[in-house]
Amino acid sequence: KKVFATPISEETLESIIPLLKFLHENADREGIFRVSGNKRRIAQLKEIIDNGNLDIGKQLASGEYTTFDVGDLLKNFFSELPNPFLPENHYTIYFKTAELQNDGRKLEALQLLLLLLSPESREIFYQLLGLLSKISRLRSSKMTAYNLAVVFTPNMIHIKKDLAAEASDIELLTSIVAFMIENFPNVLKIPSDISAQIEKYMEKVESGEMGDALAEIAIPSSAKKATNYEEETDQHTAAALQQLLDQIKQMPDEAQRNMMLKKFEKYHLGTPPMSGKRSIAKDSINPVQKVTCSISTPVIKTVGRDCGLETPKMSKTRQLRQGSFHLPKRIKLNKDKENCGVPV
């Protein structure tokens, strides 16, 4: 399977990681990522990788290819991806993150944002940031974190519009990449609160206590407040409408009372206490008795279940509270992983 100009997959790692390791071993070479490699050798190595016929590590160890050849080939890999390595639909968030003045908050935002990368992309990015971080600390390289970000950012974002018009956007993204290089490996760590929740969940899964695993995962306080507010609002609305309905029933004028009940039924259908089609105009003394299951979106969950109707689609927060929302299966946690095979 081809590696260049194709989406990143597990097979991609087998070919790209050896390039990163080779560059790591030669990180002290002056001119790395600045001096251009030989075009013929770059094309030859690219063809070898795409054909997958030879061991990449042995080819690099042969001495036939220079650090500059491999450096240029690595940049080509990122620039030729069908979709930018840093997803385009995340750019706005990166721009907002770049404008944060507090480095702690900026780091937390990037940790969450980078969790959205695929496991394969995170592995490659971990290796790349480890390499760039090491180079930036070597005096012999004469390359700062910002210099390296200037080199790699255009290859990872694929801005296709007029570069002059997008100069400010490129500058913001470059500053973010430089920040990530300077804050390696912390920027790719899973935030401690999420890590603790996942560990707790996995412990429950391994012990066979799946039923309670999700219920015990903490919900962000903001989500709790929003959910509680919705529930309290629904309760207050139902109580107020019930009070209004009682007052209408007590009206002495029968004609006016029936007219008001009809209007009440028309404008408040689907809201407690009017959670079903009701015939109340002719029964102004006793509570509503005739209920039909003709509402497609019942407000009260038990009404929908008893009538055989579909209940409204719940948010993930509510699913999480009721134990019906599952964490992605691809989340993996490994405390012992320090540098993914790349010495720092």
C-alpha positions in Angstrom: 0.0 0.0 0.0 1.2 3.5 -0.9 2.4 5.7 2.0 2.6 9.1 0.3 -0.5 11.0 -0.8 -2.7 8.6 1.1 -4.6 8.9 4.4 -2.6 8.0 7.5 -3.1 4.4 8.7 -1.2 1.7 10.7 0.8 0.9 7.6 2.0 4.5 7.5 3.7 4.1 10.9 5.9 1.2 9.6 7.4 3.5 7.0 7.4 7.0 8.6 8.7 6.1 12.1 12.0 4.8 10.7 12.5 8.1 9.0 11.9 10.0 12.3 14.3 7.7 14.2 17.0 8.1 11.5 16.7 11.9 11.8 16.7 11.7 15.6 20.0 9.8 15.5 21.4 12.6 13.3 19.7 15.5 14.9 23.0 17.3 15.6 23.7 17.7 11.9 24.0 21.4 11.1 21.5 22.5 8.4 18.9 19.8 9.2 15.6 20.9 7.7 17.3 23.9 6.2 19.7 22.4 3.6 18.0 20.8 0.6 18.5 17.2 -0.2 19.3 15.5 -3.5 16.1 15.3 -5.6 17.1 12.0 -7.3 17.8 10.3 -4.0 14.6 11.7 -2.4 12.5 10.3 -5.3 14.3 6.9 -5.1 13.7 6.6 -1.4 10.1 7.6 -1.8 9.6 4.9 -4.4 11.1 2.3 -2.2 8.8 3.3 0.7 5.7 3.3 -1.5 6.6 -0.1 -3.0 7.2 -1.6 0.5 9.7 -4.1 -0.9 12.7 -3.3 1.3 13.5 -2.7 4.9 13.5 1.1 5.3 15.8 0.9 8.4 18.4 -1.0 6.4 18.2 1.3 3.5 18.8 4.3 5.7 21.6 2.6 7.6 23.5 1.9 4.3 24.7 5.5 4.2 23.3 6.1 0.7 20.9 8.8 1.9 21.8 11.9 3.8 20.1 13.6 6.7 19.0 16.3 4.3 17.4 13.8 1.9 15.4 12.2 4.7 14.4 15.6 6.1 13.0 16.8 2.8 11.2 13.5 2.3 9.6 13.8 5.7 8.3 17.3 4.8 7.0 15.9 1.5 5.1 13.3 3.4 3.1 15.9 5.4 2.6 18.2 2.4 1.3 15.4 0.2 -1.3 14.1 2.6 -4.8 14.3 1.0 -6.1 16.1 4.1 -3.9 18.4 6.2 -2.3 16.7 9.2 -3.8 19.4 11.5 -7.5 19.1 10.5 -8.8 22.2 8.7 -12.0 22.3 10.7 -9.9 22.8 13.9 -8.2 25.9 12.6 -10.6 28.4 14.3 -9.9 26.7 17.6 -6.2 26.8 17.1 -6.5 30.6 16.3 -8.4 31.2 19.5 -5.9 29.1 21.5 -3.0 31.0 20.1 -4.6 34.2 21.4 -4.7 32.9 25.0 -2.3 34.8 27.3 -2.2 32.2 30.0 0.2 29.4 29.0 -1.4 27.0 31.4 -4.8 27.4 29.8 -3.2 27.2 26.3 -1.6 23.9 27.2 -4.8 22.5 28.5 -6.7 23.6 25.4 -4.1 21.9 23.1 -4.1 18.7 25.1 -7.8 18.4 24.5 -7.6 19.4 20.9 -4.9 16.9 20.1 -7.0 14.1 21.6 -9.1 14.5 18.4 -6.3 13.2 16.2 -6.4 9.6 15.3 -4.1 7.2 17.3 -1.8 6.9 14.3 -1.6 10.6 13.8 -0.9 11.1 17.5 1.9 8.6 17.3 3.5 10.3 14.4 3.1 13.7 16.0 4.6 12.5 19.2 7.7 11.3 17.4 7.9 14.5 15.3 7.6 16.9 18.3 10.1 14.8 20.2 12.6 15.2 17.3 11.9 18.9 16.8 12.2 19.5 20.5 15.6 17.8 20.6 16.9 19.8 17.6 15.8 23.1 19.1 17.9 22.4 22.2 21.0 21.5 20.2 23.3 24.5 19.6 24.9 22.8 16.6 21.5 22.8 14.7 21.2 26.6 14.9 17.4 26.1 14.8 15.0 27.4 17.4 11.5 26.0 18.1 10.0 28.9 16.2 12.4 28.3 13.2 11.4 24.7 13.1 7.7 25.6 13.3 8.2 28.0 10.4 9.5 25.0 8.3 6.9 22.5 9.3 3.7 24.5 9.7 3.0 25.1 6.0 3.4 21.4 5.3 0.8 20.4 8.0 -2.0 22.9 7.4 -2.3 23.1 3.6 -3.6 26.6 3.3 -4.7 26.9 -0.3 -5.7 30.5 -0.5 -3.5 33.5 -1.3 -0.6 33.3 1.1 -0.5 37.1 1.5 -4.1 37.2 2.6 -3.6 34.3 4.9 -0.3 35.5 6.4 -1.8 36.3 9.8 -3.5 32.9 10.0 -0.2 31.2 9.2 1.6 33.3 11.8 -0.9 32.2 14.5 -0.7 28.5 13.6 3.1 28.8 13.5 3.2 30.2 17.0 1.0 27.3 18.1 3.3 24.7 16.6 6.3 26.4 18.2 4.5 26.4 21.5 3.8 22.6 21.1 7.5 22.0 20.4 8.6 24.0 23.4 6.0 22.1 25.6 6.8 18.6 24.4 5.9 16.0 25.8 3.3 17.6 28.1 1.2 18.9 25.2 0.4 15.3 24.1 -0.4 14.0 27.6 -4.0 13.2 28.4 -5.4 15.8 30.9 -5.2 14.4 34.4 -8.9 14.6 35.1 -9.8 12.7 31.9 -7.0 10.2 32.5 -8.4 9.5 36.0 -11.9 9.0 34.7 -10.7 6.6 32.0 -8.7 4.6 34.4 -11.7 4.3 36.7 -13.8 3.2 33.9 -11.3 0.6 32.7 -11.0 -0.8 36.2 -14.7 -1.3 36.3 -14.7 -3.0 32.9 -11.9 -5.3 33.9 -13.6 -6.2 37.2 -16.9 -6.9 35.4 -18.8 -4.0 37.0 -19.8 -2.5 33.7 -23.2 -1.5 34.9 -21.9 1.1 37.3 -18.7 2.1 35.4 -20.2 4.9 33.4 -22.5 6.2 36.1 -19.4 6.9 38.3 -17.6 8.9 35.7 -17.7 12.6 36.7 -19.6 15.0 34.6 -18.2 18.5 34.1 -19.8 20.9 36.5 -21.0 23.1 33.6 -22.8 20.2 32.1 -24.4 19.3 35.4 -25.6 22.9 35.9 -27.1 23.0 32.4 -28.9 19.7 32.9 -30.2 20.7 36.3 -31.4 24.0 34.9 -33.3 22.2 32.2 -34.9 19.9 34.6 -35.8 22.7 37.1 -37.3 24.8 34.2 -39.4 21.9 33.1 -40.7 21.4 36.6 -41.5 25.1 37.1 -43.3 25.3 33.7 -45.4 22.2 34.5 -46.4 23.6 37.9 -47.3 27.0 36.5 -49.4 25.5 33.7 -51.2 23.3 36.1 -52.0 26.3 38.3 -53.3 28.2 35.3 -55.4 25.2 34.2 -57.0 25.0 37.7 -57.9 28.7 37.6 -59.6 28.3 34.2 -61.6 25.4 35.4 -62.9 27.6 38.2 -64.2 30.3 35.9 -68.0 30.8 36.5 -68.9 31.6 32.9 -69.2 28.2 31.2 -68.9 29.6 27.6 -65.8 31.6 28.5 -64.4 28.7 30.4 -64.8 26.3 27.5 -63.3 28.8 25.1 -60.2 29.3 27.4 -59.8 25.6 27.8 -59.8 25.1 24.0 -57.1 27.8 23.6 -55.1 26.2 26.5 -55.2 22.9 24.7 -54.2 24.4 21.4 -51.2 26.4 22.6 -49.8 24.1 25.3 -50.2 20.7 23.7 -47.2 18.6 24.5 -46.3 20.4 27.7 -47.2 19.1 31.1 -50.0 18.9 32.1 -51.0 18.8 28.5 -48.6 15.9 27.5 -51.2 14.3 25.1 -54.2 15.3 23.0 -56.9 15.9 25.5 -60.6 16.6 25.3 -61.0 19.0 28.2 -63.5 21.6 27.0 -66.5 19.5 27.9 -65.0 18.4 31.2 -64.3 21.5 33.2 -64.6 20.0 36.7 -62.6 16.8 36.8 -59.0 16.5 35.7 -58.2 15.5 32.2 -59.2 11.9 31.5 -59.0 11.3 27.7 -55.4 10.9 26.6 -54.3 9.6 23.2 -50.8 8.7 22.1 -50.6 10.9 19.0 -47.7 13.1 20.0 -44.4 12.3 18.3 -42.2 14.0 20.9 -43.6 13.5 24.4 -42.1 15.6 27.1 -42.4 13.0 29.9 -40.3 10.0 29.2 -42.7 7.5 30.8 -45.5 8.7 28.6 -43.5 7.9 25.5 -42.5 4.5 26.8 -46.0 3.5 27.9 -47.5 4.5 24.6 -44.9 2.7 22.5 -43.5 6.0 21.1 -39.9 7.0 20.5 -38.5 9.2 23.2 -36.5 12.3 22.2 -32.8 11.8 21.4 -30.9 12.4 24.5 -27.7 14.5 24.7 -24.5 12.6 25.5 -24.4 14.2 28.9 -27.8 12.7 29.8 -26.8 9.4 28.2 -23.7 9.4 30.4 -25.8 10.0 33.5 -28.2 7.2 32.6 -25.3 4.8 31.7 -26.2 4.5 28.1 -23.3 6.4 26.6 -20.1 4.5 25.9 -16.6 5.9 25.7 -14.8 5.4 22.4 -13.2 2.0 22.2 -10.1 3.4 20.6 -9.0 5.3 23.8 -5.9 3.6 25.1 -4.1 4.5 28.3 -0.5 3.6 29.0 1.2 5.2 31.9 4.5 3.7 31.1 4.8 5.2 27.6 7.4 8.0 27.8 8.7 8.6 24.3 7.2 6.0 21.9 10.5 4.7 21.0 12.2 8.0 20.4 14.8 8.9 23.0 14.6 12.5 24.2 
